[in-house]
Amino acid sequence: MNRRFRASAVGAIVSATIIAVSAQTTPKTIHLVGCVQKDGGAYILKDTRAPDDSYRLDATAEDLEFHVGHFVEVVGSITDAATNPVRFKVASVIYLSQTCPPGAKK
């Protein structure tokens, strides 16, 4: 009986550790809405919900070139918050409009 309890306790601790580690390493999925612009070889998104925030979009040029000047929603995660602009790994782009809304930073 004592062995079973110890085995169960060890199993619970291992499971809790695995869950805690995976929670720390899984990046948080974020949705940004804004206008895509090209700055040299980089693609930048100006967030319309937080006008002073901009993000460098990390994706292939093939995926982003079409959206330059467009109003989009990008889904992904922040890969480096210490850079300016913040680096954002793009998982998907949702096309919202061919043009940016009036007053939005382009």
Long-range contacts (C-beta under 8 A, 24 or more apart in sequence): 27-77, 27-78, 27-79, 27-89, 28-77, 28-78, 29-75, 29-76, 29-77, 29-91, 30-75, 30-76, 30-77, 30-78, 30-88, 31-73, 31-74, 31-75, 32-73, 32-74, 32-88, 33-71, 33-72, 33-73, 33-96, 34-71, 34-72, 34-74, 34-104, 34-105, 35-69, 35-70, 35-71, 35-72, 35-100, 35-104, 35-105, 35-106, 36-64, 36-67, 36-68, 36-69, 36-70, 36-72, 37-68, 37-69, 37-106, 38-65, 38-68, 43-68, 44-85, 45-72, 45-74, 45-88, 46-104, 46-105, 46-106, 48-100, 48-101, 48-104, 48-105, 51-104, 51-105, 53-86, 54-85, 54-86, 54-105, 55-85, 55-86, 55-87, 55-88, 56-83, 56-85, 56-86, 56-87, 56-88, 57-88, 57-90, 58-87, 58-88, 58-89, 58-90, 59-89, 59-90, 59-93, 63-90, 63-93, 64-90, 64-93, 67-93, 67-95, 69-98, 69-99, 69-100, 69-106, 70-95, 70-96, 70-97, 70-98, 70-99, 70-100, 71-96, 71-97, 71-98, 71-99, 71-100, 71-101, 71-104, 72-96
